[in-house]
Amino acid sequence: MSNAPQFKSLAEFYPYYLSEHSLKSTRNTHFIGTTLFFVILIIAVKNGQYSLLWFLPLAGYGFAWFGHFFFEKNKPATFKYPFYSLISDFIMFWHIISFQINDKMEEAMQKYPKG
């Protein structure tokens, strides 16, 4: 992330974020973590078990960081851009479930090609 450009908006940041998730395995670990995030959130709210909310960061970040450290071998964008990164994860999740991710990845990789 030390070579990361400075971003003034989420729209500028998102293609960079995607380029940092160039491997499908990394995107998959994010998808698993974000899915668990939503499942835990729904169960906690529906059942009034608000103590479960403590597991949200563990589920979301745990799987995502695993993907970065073991598959992508890069530093998660959340360390430098925590807000943009969190929102981008939800956008990427939507792009995966709506089958837009391949087009979005292609655009991102053209803008930020890997060495």
Biopython code that builds the backbone (N, CA, C, O; Angstrom):
import numpy as np
from Bio.PDB.StructureBuilder import StructureBuilder

atoms = [
    (1, "MET", "N", (0.812, -1.196, 0.000)),
    (1, "MET", "CA", (0.000, 0.000, 0.000)),
    (1, "MET", "C", (0.850, 1.252, 0.000)),
    (1, "MET", "O", (0.315, 2.346, -0.181)),
    (2, "SER", "N", (2.127, 1.140, 0.191)),
    (2, "SER", "CA", (2.954, 2.339, 0.260)),
    (2, "SER", "C", (2.949, 3.093, -1.061)),
    (2, "SER", "O", (3.166, 4.304, -1.070)),
    (3, "ASN", "N", (2.707, 2.409, -2.182)),
    (3, "ASN", "CA", (2.654, 3.051, -3.485)),
    (3, "ASN", "C", (1.247, 3.498, -3.842)),
    (3, "ASN", "O", (1.015, 3.950, -4.963)),
    (4, "ALA", "N", (0.318, 3.384, -2.928)),
    (4, "ALA", "CA", (-1.064, 3.721, -3.222)),
    (4, "ALA", "C", (-1.209, 5.212, -3.473)),
    (4, "ALA", "O", (-0.673, 6.036, -2.732)),
    (5, "PRO", "N", (-1.939, 5.546, -4.527)),
    (5, "PRO", "CA", (-2.205, 6.958, -4.776)),
    (5, "PRO", "C", (-3.117, 7.531, -3.697)),
    (5, "PRO", "O", (-3.719, 6.788, -2.923)),
    (6, "GLN", "N", (-3.211, 8.830, -3.654)),
    (6, "GLN", "CA", (-4.136, 9.498, -2.726)),
    (6, "GLN", "C", (-5.499, 9.580, -3.404)),
    (6, "GLN", "O", (-5.586, 9.859, -4.600)),
    (7, "PHE", "N", (-6.543, 9.343, -2.654)),
    (7, "PHE", "CA", (-7.893, 9.330, -3.207)),
    (7, "PHE", "C", (-8.740, 10.388, -2.537)),
    (7, "PHE", "O", (-8.665, 10.597, -1.326)),
    (8, "LYS", "N", (-9.548, 11.051, -3.345)),
    (8, "LYS", "CA", (-10.423, 12.109, -2.838)),
    (8, "LYS", "C", (-11.878, 11.681, -2.787)),
    (8, "LYS", "O", (-12.724, 12.402, -2.258)),
    (9, "SER", "N", (-12.173, 10.503, -3.339)),
    (9, "SER", "CA", (-13.557, 10.031, -3.340)),
    (9, "SER", "C", (-13.586, 8.507, -3.392)),
    (9, "SER", "O", (-12.608, 7.852, -3.754)),
    (10, "LEU", "N", (-14.725, 7.979, -3.023)),
    (10, "LEU", "CA", (-14.930, 6.536, -3.097)),
    (10, "LEU", "C", (-14.880, 6.068, -4.558)),
    (10, "LEU", "O", (-14.345, 4.998, -4.849)),
    (11, "ALA", "N", (-15.427, 6.856, -5.458)),
    (11, "ALA", "CA", (-15.417, 6.502, -6.887)),
    (11, "ALA", "C", (-13.986, 6.381, -7.415)),
    (11, "ALA", "O", (-13.711, 5.527, -8.258)),
    (12, "GLU", "N", (-13.084, 7.217, -6.934)),
    (12, "GLU", "CA", (-11.675, 7.125, -7.325)),
    (12, "GLU", "C", (-11.009, 5.909, -6.686)),
    (12, "GLU", "O", (-10.178, 5.244, -7.305)),
    (13, "PHE", "N", (-11.382, 5.634, -5.453)),
    (13, "PHE", "CA", (-10.747, 4.571, -4.681)),
    (13, "PHE", "C", (-11.146, 3.174, -5.142)),
    (13, "PHE", "O", (-10.300, 2.281, -5.177)),
    (14, "TYR", "N", (-12.403, 2.962, -5.494)),
    (14, "TYR", "CA", (-12.923, 1.618, -5.750)),
    (14, "TYR", "C", (-12.136, 0.832, -6.799)),
    (14, "TYR", "O", (-11.849, -0.341, -6.558)),
    (15, "PRO", "N", (-11.770, 1.407, -7.952)),
    (15, "PRO", "CA", (-10.964, 0.616, -8.900)),
    (15, "PRO", "C", (-9.626, 0.164, -8.302)),
    (15, "PRO", "O", (-9.169, -0.949, -8.559)),
    (16, "TYR", "N", (-9.008, 1.031, -7.509)),
    (16, "TYR", "CA", (-7.764, 0.641, -6.837)),
    (16, "TYR", "C", (-8.035, -0.514, -5.865)),
    (16, "TYR", "O", (-7.281, -1.486, -5.819)),
    (17, "TYR", "N", (-9.105, -0.395, -5.101)),
    (17, "TYR", "CA", (-9.505, -1.436, -4.156)),
    (17, "TYR", "C", (-9.649, -2.780, -4.877)),
    (17, "TYR", "O", (-9.132, -3.798, -4.417)),
    (18, "LEU", "N", (-10.354, -2.771, -6.005)),
    (18, "LEU", "CA", (-10.527, -4.007, -6.761)),
    (18, "LEU", "C", (-9.191, -4.561, -7.246)),
    (18, "LEU", "O", (-8.976, -5.773, -7.234)),
    (19, "SER", "N", (-8.301, -3.678, -7.669)),
    (19, "SER", "CA", (-6.998, -4.151, -8.160)),
    (19, "SER", "C", (-6.197, -4.832, -7.052)),
    (19, "SER", "O", (-5.350, -5.681, -7.329)),
    (20, "GLU", "N", (-6.461, -4.466, -5.816)),
    (20, "GLU", "CA", (-5.800, -5.100, -4.679)),
    (20, "GLU", "C", (-6.443, -6.447, -4.334)),
    (20, "GLU", "O", (-6.017, -7.126, -3.400)),
    (21, "HIS", "N", (-7.468, -6.823, -5.093)),
    (21, "HIS", "CA", (-8.177, -8.094, -4.932)),
    (21, "HIS", "C", (-8.165, -8.828, -6.270)),
    (21, "HIS", "O", (-9.190, -9.349, -6.711)),
    (22, "SER", "N", (-7.008, -8.865, -6.906)),
    (22, "SER", "CA", (-6.898, -9.402, -8.263)),
    (22, "SER", "C", (-7.129, -10.912, -8.323)),
    (22, "SER", "O", (-7.516, -11.434, -9.368)),
    (23, "LEU", "N", (-6.900, -11.604, -7.234)),
    (23, "LEU", "CA", (-7.094, -13.059, -7.212)),
    (23, "LEU", "C", (-8.516, -13.407, -6.772)),
    (23, "LEU", "O", (-9.048, -12.838, -5.819)),
    (24, "LYS", "N", (-9.101, -14.336, -7.476)),
    (24, "LYS", "CA", (-10.458, -14.759, -7.123)),
    (24, "LYS", "C", (-10.506, -15.315, -5.700)),
    (24, "LYS", "O", (-11.496, -15.127, -4.993)),
    (25, "SER", "N", (-9.446, -15.994, -5.283)),
    (25, "SER", "CA", (-9.414, -16.546, -3.923)),
    (25, "SER", "C", (-9.516, -15.432, -2.875)),
    (25, "SER", "O", (-10.151, -15.621, -1.838)),
    (26, "THR", "N", (-8.908, -14.294, -3.131)),
    (26, "THR", "CA", (-9.000, -13.171, -2.197)),
    (26, "THR", "C", (-10.420, -12.622, -2.184)),
    (26, "THR", "O", (-10.972, -12.348, -1.119)),
    (27, "ARG", "N", (-11.005, -12.464, -3.346)),
    (27, "ARG", "CA", (-12.394, -11.989, -3.405)),
    (27, "ARG", "C", (-13.326, -12.987, -2.726)),
    (27, "ARG", "O", (-14.295, -12.593, -2.076)),
    (28, "ASN", "N", (-13.035, -14.278, -2.875)),
    (28, "ASN", "CA", (-13.865, -15.298, -2.224)),
    (28, "ASN", "C", (-13.799, -15.203, -0.704)),
    (28, "ASN", "O", (-14.821, -15.336, -0.031)),
    (29, "THR", "N", (-12.612, -14.975, -0.158)),
    (29, "THR", "CA", (-12.520, -14.857, 1.305)),
    (29, "THR", "C", (-13.271, -13.616, 1.783)),
    (29, "THR", "O", (-13.900, -13.641, 2.841)),
    (30, "HIS", "N", (-13.209, -12.537, 1.013)),
    (30, "HIS", "CA", (-14.006, -11.345, 1.344)),
    (30, "HIS", "C", (-15.500, -11.669, 1.293)),
    (30, "HIS", "O", (-16.264, -11.275, 2.173)),
    (31, "PHE", "N", (-15.893, -12.386, 0.259)),
    (31, "PHE", "CA", (-17.303, -12.730, 0.098)),
    (31, "PHE", "C", (-17.793, -13.567, 1.279)),
    (31, "PHE", "O", (-18.880, -13.326, 1.804)),
    (32, "ILE", "N", (-17.002, -14.539, 1.691)),
    (32, "ILE", "CA", (-17.374, -15.375, 2.847)),
    (32, "ILE", "C", (-17.508, -14.508, 4.094)),
    (32, "ILE", "O", (-18.494, -14.612, 4.824)),
    (33, "GLY", "N", (-16.519, -13.655, 4.337)),
    (33, "GLY", "CA", (-16.556, -12.792, 5.521)),
    (33, "GLY", "C", (-17.735, -11.837, 5.511)),
    (33, "GLY", "O", (-18.376, -11.635, 6.542)),
    (34, "THR", "N", (-18.026, -11.252, 4.372)),
    (34, "THR", "CA", (-19.142, -10.304, 4.280)),
    (34, "THR", "C", (-20.478, -11.029, 4.414)),
    (34, "THR", "O", (-21.412, -10.505, 5.020)),
    (35, "THR", "N", (-20.570, -12.231, 3.853)),
    (35, "THR", "CA", (-21.791, -13.025, 4.017)),
    (35, "THR", "C", (-22.011, -13.343, 5.492)),
    (35, "THR", "O", (-23.122, -13.200, 6.002)),
    (36, "LEU", "N", (-20.957, -13.773, 6.173)),
    (36, "LEU", "CA", (-21.075, -14.049, 7.612)),
    (36, "LEU", "C", (-21.444, -12.787, 8.385)),
    (36, "LEU", "O", (-22.230, -12.843, 9.331)),
    (37, "PHE", "N", (-20.883, -11.659, 7.988)),
    (37, "PHE", "CA", (-21.224, -10.376, 8.609)),
    (37, "PHE", "C", (-22.733, -10.157, 8.565)),
    (37, "PHE", "O", (-23.349, -9.848, 9.585)),
    (38, "PHE", "N", (-23.324, -10.317, 7.392)),
    (38, "PHE", "CA", (-24.766, -10.101, 7.243)),
    (38, "PHE", "C", (-25.582, -11.142, 7.987)),
    (38, "PHE", "O", (-26.606, -10.814, 8.587)),
    (39, "VAL", "N", (-25.143, -12.389, 7.955)),
    (39, "VAL", "CA", (-25.861, -13.452, 8.675)),
    (39, "VAL", "C", (-25.866, -13.163, 10.176)),
    (39, "VAL", "O", (-26.908, -13.248, 10.825)),
    (40, "ILE", "N", (-24.708, -12.825, 10.720)),
    (40, "ILE", "CA", (-24.613, -12.518, 12.156)),
    (40, "ILE", "C", (-25.460, -11.302, 12.493)),
    (40, "ILE", "O", (-26.166, -11.299, 13.501)),
    (41, "LEU", "N", (-25.398, -10.282, 11.669)),
    (41, "LEU", "CA", (-26.173, -9.065, 11.905)),
    (41, "LEU", "C", (-27.670, -9.365, 11.923)),
    (41, "LEU", "O", (-28.386, -8.906, 12.813)),
    (42, "ILE", "N", (-28.135, -10.121, 10.959)),
    (42, "ILE", "CA", (-29.565, -10.450, 10.883)),
    (42, "ILE", "C", (-29.995, -11.296, 12.080)),
    (42, "ILE", "O", (-31.035, -11.032, 12.683)),
    (43, "ILE", "N", (-29.211, -12.300, 12.422)),
    (43, "ILE", "CA", (-29.555, -13.158, 13.565)),
    (43, "ILE", "C", (-29.569, -12.342, 14.856)),
    (43, "ILE", "O", (-30.486, -12.469, 15.667)),
    (44, "ALA", "N", (-28.544, -11.499, 15.041)),
    (44, "ALA", "CA", (-28.453, -10.699, 16.270)),
    (44, "ALA", "C", (-29.649, -9.777, 16.417)),
    (44, "ALA", "O", (-30.233, -9.685, 17.497)),
    (45, "VAL", "N", (-30.017, -9.098, 15.353)),
    (45, "VAL", "CA", (-31.130, -8.136, 15.422)),
    (45, "VAL", "C", (-32.467, -8.867, 15.535)),
    (45, "VAL", "O", (-33.315, -8.503, 16.350)),
    (46, "LYS", "N", (-32.648, -9.902, 14.711)),
    (46, "LYS", "CA", (-33.920, -10.635, 14.709)),
    (46, "LYS", "C", (-34.210, -11.270, 16.063)),
    (46, "LYS", "O", (-35.352, -11.268, 16.523)),
    (47, "ASN", "N", (-33.176, -11.813, 16.701)),
    (47, "ASN", "CA", (-33.354, -12.529, 17.975)),
    (47, "ASN", "C", (-33.032, -11.678, 19.194)),
    (47, "ASN", "O", (-33.107, -12.162, 20.324)),
    (48, "GLY", "N", (-32.674, -10.417, 18.978)),
    (48, "GLY", "CA", (-32.328, -9.558, 20.103)),
    (48, "GLY", "C", (-31.067, -9.989, 20.819)),
    (48, "GLY", "O", (-30.880, -9.663, 21.992)),
    (49, "GLN", "N", (-30.199, -10.716, 20.135)),
    (49, "GLN", "CA", (-28.946, -11.190, 20.724)),
    (49, "GLN", "C", (-27.812, -10.238, 20.328)),
    (49, "GLN", "O", (-26.929, -10.590, 19.545)),
    (50, "TYR", "N", (-27.857, -9.051, 20.876)),
    (50, "TYR", "CA", (-26.939, -7.992, 20.450)),
    (50, "TYR", "C", (-25.484, -8.263, 20.832)),
    (50, "TYR", "O", (-24.572, -7.634, 20.295)),
    (51, "SER", "N", (-25.268, -9.192, 21.751)),
    (51, "SER", "CA", (-23.884, -9.549, 22.084)),
    (51, "SER", "C", (-23.189, -10.213, 20.896)),
    (51, "SER", "O", (-21.960, -10.231, 20.834)),
    (52, "LEU", "N", (-23.953, -10.752, 19.964)),
    (52, "LEU", "CA", (-23.368, -11.357, 18.758)),
    (52, "LEU", "C", (-22.705, -10.314, 17.857)),
    (52, "LEU", "O", (-21.858, -10.655, 17.031)),
    (53, "LEU", "N", (-23.085, -9.055, 18.013)),
    (53, "LEU", "CA", (-22.525, -7.999, 17.169)),
    (53, "LEU", "C", (-21.013, -7.879, 17.331)),
    (53, "LEU", "O", (-20.328, -7.363, 16.448)),
    (54, "TRP", "N", (-20.494, -8.358, 18.461)),
    (54, "TRP", "CA", (-19.038, -8.336, 18.659)),
    (54, "TRP", "C", (-18.315, -9.215, 17.634)),
    (54, "TRP", "O", (-17.124, -9.026, 17.387)),
    (55, "PHE", "N", (-19.023, -10.163, 17.043)),
    (55, "PHE", "CA", (-18.416, -11.067, 16.062)),
    (55, "PHE", "C", (-18.360, -10.467, 14.650)),
    (55, "PHE", "O", (-17.711, -11.027, 13.767)),
    (56, "LEU", "N", (-19.030, -9.342, 14.437)),
    (56, "LEU", "CA", (-19.055, -8.746, 13.096)),
    (56, "LEU", "C", (-17.656, -8.422, 12.565)),
    (56, "LEU", "O", (-17.323, -8.830, 11.452)),
    (57, "PRO", "N", (-16.823, -7.696, 13.333)),
    (57, "PRO", "CA", (-15.483, -7.413, 12.790)),
    (57, "PRO", "C", (-14.640, -8.668, 12.617)),
    (57, "PRO", "O", (-13.856, -8.760, 11.673)),
    (58, "LEU", "N", (-14.790, -9.623, 13.504)),
    (58, "LEU", "CA", (-14.028, -10.873, 13.393)),
    (58, "LEU", "C", (-14.386, -11.604, 12.099)),
    (58, "LEU", "O", (-13.502, -12.062, 11.375)),
    (59, "ALA", "N", (-15.668, -11.711, 11.815)),
    (59, "ALA", "CA", (-16.106, -12.401, 10.599)),
    (59, "ALA", "C", (-15.668, -11.632, 9.358)),
    (59, "ALA", "O", (-15.069, -12.202, 8.447)),
    (60, "GLY", "N", (-15.968, -10.346, 9.326)),
    (60, "GLY", "CA", (-15.654, -9.547, 8.142)),
    (60, "GLY", "C", (-14.173, -9.392, 7.895)),
    (60, "GLY", "O", (-13.680, -9.721, 6.815)),
    (61, "TYR", "N", (-13.465, -8.899, 8.877)),
    (61, "TYR", "CA", (-12.037, -8.639, 8.694)),
    (61, "TYR", "C", (-11.198, -9.909, 8.734)),
    (61, "TYR", "O", (-10.194, -10.011, 8.029)),
    (62, "GLY", "N", (-11.598, -10.875, 9.551)),
    (62, "GLY", "CA", (-10.808, -12.104, 9.672)),
    (62, "GLY", "C", (-10.640, -12.817, 8.338)),
    (62, "GLY", "O", (-9.525, -13.154, 7.940)),
    (63, "PHE", "N", (-11.744, -13.040, 7.658)),
    (63, "PHE", "CA", (-11.670, -13.714, 6.358)),
    (63, "PHE", "C", (-10.967, -12.848, 5.323)),
    (63, "PHE", "O", (-10.154, -13.344, 4.541)),
    (64, "ALA", "N", (-11.277, -11.558, 5.316)),
    (64, "ALA", "CA", (-10.664, -10.654, 4.330)),
    (64, "ALA", "C", (-9.146, -10.612, 4.509)),
    (64, "ALA", "O", (-8.401, -10.750, 3.539)),
    (65, "TRP", "N", (-8.696, -10.426, 5.728)),
    (65, "TRP", "CA", (-7.258, -10.321, 5.976)),
    (65, "TRP", "C", (-6.547, -11.642, 5.687)),
    (65, "TRP", "O", (-5.411, -11.650, 5.213)),
    (66, "PHE", "N", (-7.214, -12.749, 5.972)),
    (66, "PHE", "CA", (-6.638, -14.048, 5.623)),
    (66, "PHE", "C", (-6.340, -14.090, 4.123)),
    (66, "PHE", "O", (-5.256, -14.502, 3.711)),
    (67, "GLY", "N", (-7.297, -13.666, 3.320)),
    (67, "GLY", "CA", (-7.114, -13.649, 1.870)),
    (67, "GLY", "C", (-5.962, -12.779, 1.426)),
    (67, "GLY", "O", (-5.208, -13.143, 0.523)),
    (68, "HIS", "N", (-5.825, -11.623, 2.065)),
    (68, "HIS", "CA", (-4.729, -10.721, 1.686)),
    (68, "HIS", "C", (-3.368, -11.291, 2.079)),
    (68, "HIS", "O", (-2.429, -11.263, 1.282)),
    (69, "PHE", "N", (-3.261, -11.795, 3.271)),
    (69, "PHE", "CA", (-1.971, -12.254, 3.770)),
    (69, "PHE", "C", (-1.528, -13.575, 3.144)),
    (69, "PHE", "O", (-0.334, -13.779, 2.924)),
    (70, "PHE", "N", (-2.474, -14.480, 2.851)),
    (70, "PHE", "CA", (-2.098, -15.812, 2.381)),
    (70, "PHE", "C", (-2.284, -16.031, 0.884)),
    (70, "PHE", "O", (-1.610, -16.885, 0.308)),
    (71, "PHE", "N", (-3.165, -15.295, 0.245)),
    (71, "PHE", "CA", (-3.376, -15.473, -1.196)),
    (71, "PHE", "C", (-2.791, -14.301, -1.983)),
    (71, "PHE", "O", (-1.903, -14.479, -2.818)),
    (72, "GLU", "N", (-3.296, -13.116, -1.709)),
    (72, "GLU", "CA", (-2.889, -11.939, -2.483)),
    (72, "GLU", "C", (-1.491, -11.463, -2.100)),
    (72, "GLU", "O", (-0.772, -10.883, -2.913)),
    (73, "LYS", "N", (-1.120, -11.722, -0.837)),
    (73, "LYS", "CA", (0.190, -11.333, -0.294)),
    (73, "LYS", "C", (0.421, -9.821, -0.384)),
    (73, "LYS", "O", (1.477, -9.351, -0.808)),
    (74, "ASN", "N", (-0.606, -9.085, 0.031)),
    (74, "ASN", "CA", (-0.492, -7.635, 0.105)),
    (74, "ASN", "C", (-1.143, -7.144, 1.400)),
    (74, "ASN", "O", (-1.800, -7.903, 2.112)),
    (75, "LYS", "N", (-0.946, -5.881, 1.678)),
    (75, "LYS", "CA", (-1.505, -5.297, 2.892)),
    (75, "LYS", "C", (-2.930, -4.821, 2.607)),
    (75, "LYS", "O", (-3.157, -4.120, 1.621)),
    (76, "PRO", "N", (-3.892, -5.193, 3.454)),
    (76, "PRO", "CA", (-5.269, -4.762, 3.219)),
    (76, "PRO", "C", (-5.395, -3.241, 3.123)),
    (76, "PRO", "O", (-4.759, -2.501, 3.874)),
    (77, "ALA", "N", (-6.217, -2.800, 2.195)),
    (77, "ALA", "CA", (-6.432, -1.369, 1.983)),
    (77, "ALA", "C", (-7.039, -0.693, 3.209)),
    (77, "ALA", "O", (-6.939, 0.523, 3.372)),
    (78, "THR", "N", (-7.663, -1.487, 4.062)),
    (78, "THR", "CA", (-8.314, -0.930, 5.245)),
    (78, "THR", "C", (-7.319, -0.257, 6.200)),
    (78, "THR", "O", (-7.707, 0.599, 6.996)),
    (79, "PHE", "N", (-6.050, -0.639, 6.123)),
    (79, "PHE", "CA", (-5.058, -0.042, 7.003)),
    (79, "PHE", "C", (-4.811, 1.426, 6.678)),
    (79, "PHE", "O", (-4.515, 2.224, 7.568)),
    (80, "LYS", "N", (-4.933, 1.780, 5.402)),
    (80, "LYS", "CA", (-4.697, 3.168, 5.007)),
    (80, "LYS", "C", (-5.997, 3.921, 4.729)),
    (80, "LYS", "O", (-6.076, 5.129, 4.954)),
    (81, "TYR", "N", (-7.005, 3.219, 4.245)),
    (81, "TYR", "CA", (-8.289, 3.823, 3.881)),
    (81, "TYR", "C", (-9.430, 3.055, 4.542)),
    (81, "TYR", "O", (-10.178, 2.371, 3.844)),
    (82, "PRO", "N", (-9.587, 3.142, 5.848)),
    (82, "PRO", "CA", (-10.564, 2.291, 6.536)),
    (82, "PRO", "C", (-12.014, 2.499, 6.081)),
    (82, "PRO", "O", (-12.735, 1.522, 5.879)),
    (83, "PHE", "N", (-12.448, 3.748, 5.918)),
    (83, "PHE", "CA", (-13.839, 3.988, 5.537)),
    (83, "PHE", "C", (-14.089, 3.572, 4.091)),
    (83, "PHE", "O", (-15.039, 2.841, 3.810)),
    (84, "TYR", "N", (-13.244, 4.033, 3.175)),
    (84, "TYR", "CA", (-13.401, 3.663, 1.767)),
    (84, "TYR", "C", (-13.321, 2.151, 1.588)),
    (84, "TYR", "O", (-14.055, 1.578, 0.782)),
    (85, "SER", "N", (-12.448, 1.518, 2.323)),
    (85, "SER", "CA", (-12.268, 0.077, 2.211)),
    (85, "SER", "C", (-13.512, -0.678, 2.679)),
    (85, "SER", "O", (-13.945, -1.626, 2.025)),
    (86, "LEU", "N", (-14.081, -0.264, 3.797)),
    (86, "LEU", "CA", (-15.279, -0.921, 4.323)),
    (86, "LEU", "C", (-16.435, -0.799, 3.333)),
    (86, "LEU", "O", (-17.101, -1.787, 3.024)),
    (87, "ILE", "N", (-16.665, 0.399, 2.845)),
    (87, "ILE", "CA", (-17.747, 0.604, 1.879)),
    (87, "ILE", "C", (-17.463, -0.164, 0.587)),
    (87, "ILE", "O", (-18.371, -0.746, -0.007)),
    (88, "SER", "N", (-16.199, -0.162, 0.156)),
    (88, "SER", "CA", (-15.828, -0.876, -1.072)),
    (88, "SER", "C", (-16.064, -2.372, -0.940)),
    (88, "SER", "O", (-16.404, -3.033, -1.922)),
    (89, "ASP", "N", (-15.890, -2.912, 0.259)),
    (89, "ASP", "CA", (-16.147, -4.333, 0.460)),
    (89, "ASP", "C", (-17.616, -4.650, 0.211)),
    (89, "ASP", "O", (-17.939, -5.666, -0.406)),
    (90, "PHE", "N", (-18.501, -3.787, 0.687)),
    (90, "PHE", "CA", (-19.929, -3.997, 0.457)),
    (90, "PHE", "C", (-20.282, -3.823, -1.026)),
    (90, "PHE", "O", (-21.137, -4.536, -1.552)),
    (91, "ILE", "N", (-19.626, -2.879, -1.688)),
    (91, "ILE", "CA", (-19.852, -2.691, -3.127)),
    (91, "ILE", "C", (-19.360, -3.917, -3.890)),
    (91, "ILE", "O", (-20.048, -4.414, -4.782)),
    (92, "MET", "N", (-18.168, -4.403, -3.540)),
    (92, "MET", "CA", (-17.640, -5.592, -4.200)),
    (92, "MET", "C", (-18.570, -6.786, -3.967)),
    (92, "MET", "O", (-18.806, -7.574, -4.883)),
    (93, "PHE", "N", (-19.094, -6.923, -2.762)),
    (93, "PHE", "CA", (-20.049, -7.988, -2.444)),
    (93, "PHE", "C", (-21.251, -7.897, -3.389)),
    (93, "PHE", "O", (-21.681, -8.899, -3.960)),
    (94, "TRP", "N", (-21.782, -6.687, -3.544)),
    (94, "TRP", "CA", (-22.920, -6.489, -4.447)),
    (94, "TRP", "C", (-22.538, -6.845, -5.889)),
    (94, "TRP", "O", (-23.314, -7.483, -6.600)),
    (95, "HIS", "N", (-21.350, -6.433, -6.312)),
    (95, "HIS", "CA", (-20.920, -6.737, -7.673)),
    (95, "HIS", "C", (-20.746, -8.247, -7.883)),
    (95, "HIS", "O", (-20.962, -8.748, -8.986)),
    (96, "ILE", "N", (-20.362, -8.960, -6.840)),
    (96, "ILE", "CA", (-20.245, -10.415, -6.953)),
    (96, "ILE", "C", (-21.633, -11.046, -7.085)),
    (96, "ILE", "O", (-21.864, -11.846, -7.991)),
    (97, "ILE", "N", (-22.553, -10.692, -6.192)),
    (97, "ILE", "CA", (-23.873, -11.348, -6.221)),
    (97, "ILE", "C", (-24.723, -10.901, -7.411)),
    (97, "ILE", "O", (-25.669, -11.590, -7.791)),
    (98, "SER", "N", (-24.389, -9.756, -7.995)),
    (98, "SER", "CA", (-25.139, -9.280, -9.166)),
    (98, "SER", "C", (-24.415, -9.602, -10.482)),
    (98, "SER", "O", (-24.804, -9.130, -11.550)),
    (99, "PHE", "N", (-23.355, -10.414, -10.382)),
    (99, "PHE", "CA", (-22.599, -10.893, -11.548)),
    (99, "PHE", "C", (-21.963, -9.761, -12.368)),
    (99, "PHE", "O", (-21.802, -9.891, -13.582)),
    (100, "GLN", "N", (-21.608, -8.671, -11.718)),
    (100, "GLN", "CA", (-20.932, -7.553, -12.381)),
    (100, "GLN", "C", (-19.427, -7.560, -12.132)),
    (100, "GLN", "O", (-18.696, -6.759, -12.715)),
    (101, "ILE", "N", (-18.965, -8.455, -11.273)),
    (101, "ILE", "CA", (-17.584, -8.373, -10.792)),
    (101, "ILE", "C", (-16.548, -8.544, -11.904)),
    (101, "ILE", "O", (-15.518, -7.871, -11.881)),
    (102, "ASN", "N", (-16.789, -9.411, -12.861)),
    (102, "ASN", "CA", (-15.788, -9.613, -13.913)),
    (102, "ASN", "C", (-15.552, -8.338, -14.713)),
    (102, "ASN", "O", (-14.406, -7.987, -14.995)),
    (103, "ASP", "N", (-16.618, -7.645, -15.080)),
    (103, "ASP", "CA", (-16.469, -6.386, -15.813)),
    (103, "ASP", "C", (-15.778, -5.338, -14.955)),
    (103, "ASP", "O", (-14.911, -4.607, -15.436)),
    (104, "LYS", "N", (-16.157, -5.265, -13.695)),
    (104, "LYS", "CA", (-15.541, -4.280, -12.781)),
    (104, "LYS", "C", (-14.064, -4.591, -12.572)),
    (104, "LYS", "O", (-13.242, -3.677, -12.510)),
    (105, "MET", "N", (-13.721, -5.875, -12.464)),
    (105, "MET", "CA", (-12.323, -6.265, -12.300)),
    (105, "MET", "C", (-11.512, -5.915, -13.540)),
    (105, "MET", "O", (-10.382, -5.438, -13.434)),
    (106, "GLU", "N", (-12.077, -6.149, -14.697)),
    (106, "GLU", "CA", (-11.377, -5.834, -15.946)),
    (106, "GLU", "C", (-11.065, -4.334, -16.030)),
    (106, "GLU", "O", (-9.954, -3.942, -16.387)),
    (107, "GLU", "N", (-12.049, -3.515, -15.701)),
    (107, "GLU", "CA", (-11.839, -2.063, -15.695)),
    (107, "GLU", "C", (-10.758, -1.669, -14.685)),
    (107, "GLU", "O", (-9.882, -0.858, -14.985)),
    (108, "ALA", "N", (-10.829, -2.245, -13.501)),
    (108, "ALA", "CA", (-9.867, -1.908, -12.441)),
    (108, "ALA", "C", (-8.450, -2.324, -12.828)),
    (108, "ALA", "O", (-7.496, -1.580, -12.600)),
    (109, "MET", "N", (-8.314, -3.496, -13.405)),
    (109, "MET", "CA", (-6.987, -3.996, -13.751)),
    (109, "MET", "C", (-6.384, -3.227, -14.931)),
    (109, "MET", "O", (-5.162, -3.177, -15.077)),
    (110, "GLN", "N", (-7.218, -2.639, -15.759)),
    (110, "GLN", "CA", (-6.694, -1.766, -16.817)),
    (110, "GLN", "C", (-6.156, -0.471, -16.218)),
    (110, "GLN", "O", (-5.153, 0.073, -16.681)),
    (111, "LYS", "N", (-6.825, 0.004, -15.202)),
    (111, "LYS", "CA", (-6.407, 1.242, -14.545)),
    (111, "LYS", "C", (-5.195, 1.031, -13.631)),
    (111, "LYS", "O", (-4.304, 1.877, -13.558)),
    (112, "TYR", "N", (-5.178, -0.115, -12.935)),
    (112, "TYR", "CA", (-4.098, -0.436, -11.995)),
    (112, "TYR", "C", (-3.546, -1.829, -12.296)),
    (112, "TYR", "O", (-3.785, -2.766, -11.535)),
    (113, "PRO", "N", (-2.812, -1.971, -13.398)),
    (113, "PRO", "CA", (-2.287, -3.308, -13.755)),
    (113, "PRO", "C", (-1.255, -3.807, -12.737)),
    (113, "PRO", "O", (-0.505, -3.030, -12.146)),
    (114, "LYS", "N", (-1.246, -5.108, -12.559)),
    (114, "LYS", "CA", (-0.249, -5.731, -11.674)),
    (114, "LYS", "C", (1.030, -5.941, -12.450)),
    (114, "LYS", "O", (1.018, -6.400, -13.592)),
    (115, "GLY", "N", (2.142, -5.595, -11.807)),
    (115, "GLY", "CA", (3.477, -5.649, -12.370)),
    (115, "GLY", "C", (3.754, -6.814, -13.186)),
    (115, "GLY", "O", (4.860, -6.952, -13.709)),
]
sb = StructureBuilder()
sb.init_structure("model")
sb.init_model(0)
sb.init_chain("A")
sb.init_seg("    ")
for serial, (resi, resn, name, xyz) in enumerate(atoms, 1):
    if name == "N":
        sb.init_residue(resn, " ", resi, " ")
    sb.init_atom(name, np.array(xyz, "f"), 0.0, 1.0, " ", f" {name:<3s}", serial, name[0])
structure = sb.get_structure()
